[in-house]
Structures are given as C-alpha cells and as structure tokens.
Amino acid sequence: MTRKHKRLAWIGGGVALLALATAFTLSALRDNLVFFYSPSELYAQNAPHGKLMRIGGLVEDGSVQREADGKTVDFQVSDGRDSVPVKYTGDLPDLFREGQGVVCEGVLQGDGVFRASNVLAKHDARYMPPEVADALKKQGLWRPDDGSMPAGGATDEAK
C-alpha cells in the first residue's frame, strides 16, 4: 500500500467515524424532542398517537371533574376553537383552575384523550406560557390585558 492509499484510508476512516458520531447524536436528539401543539394544531396536523408531546391552552370552564380515587382529574384544554380531553393522575399545581393557562406533557391516546404525565399552570394573573400565548395570538384569541381567551371558550361551531 502506498503512502497515498494509506492517507486516503485514514481520511476515509475519519469521515466514517464522524458520520457515525453525527448519526448517534441526531438519534439521541430525536428521542428527546417534545413537540408543542395547540388543540387546533393537534387535530389539523393529525398529531401522532403514542408520542411524547406538549399541548397548551386554557382549562375550559366547567370541564374539571375529579374521579373517585381523588388523584385522577379529567378536564378540557381549549385554544378557543378546539378542545382536547385530558386525563391526569397526580397532584395538580396549586394554581391550576378553570379559565387559566396550562401546558400538559404526555401522550395522545388512540381514543383522542390526552394522557398527561405532567401539568404546568401559569404562575400569576398576567403570565401565559410562551407557546400557549403564541398559539392564541396566531388565532387572534388571546387578550393580552388579562392573558385569557374570550368568554365561552371553544364553541360548537369551531369544533
């Protein structure tokens, strides 16, 4: 083997190792990505079932129902157009209540119910999670004066 061939072999080996390291890095990043959807985007984009994601919006008035076990809570998250049924088992944040902004992390099940593993609530009267505020602003439904959507939440015509 000549010097030129040895040099080409080393360069080829280095490129192969670099490609392998890049592939491993991209694979690890893809496994850790968590996409954010508003309820309207969830339905419009046919979000994948069984994949970890975040949804955000406002907890619909009158939608919070606690189950007999005292730990499981069912509620609706709305962006003013559509709403998603959410089921969460665990302790809710102290600031969780109807009409307030939330971000739920979990998995969309085949029956259309979002099974949340984590629920985050806004921390004061003016705060809205940035993803939720952006989604509501895109739809023209967010009122920056109080951080909420127009009265009534999602309407039947919007569903």
Buried (B, 14 or more C-beta within 10 A) or exposed (E): EEEEEEEEEEEEEEEEEEEEEEEEEEEEEEEEEEEBBBBBBBBEEEBEEEEBBBBBBBBBBEBBEEEEEEEEBBBBBBBBBBBBBBBBEEEBBEBBEBBBBBBBBBBBEEEEBBBBEEBBBBEEEEBBBEBBBBBBEEBEBBEEEEBBBEEEBBEEEBE
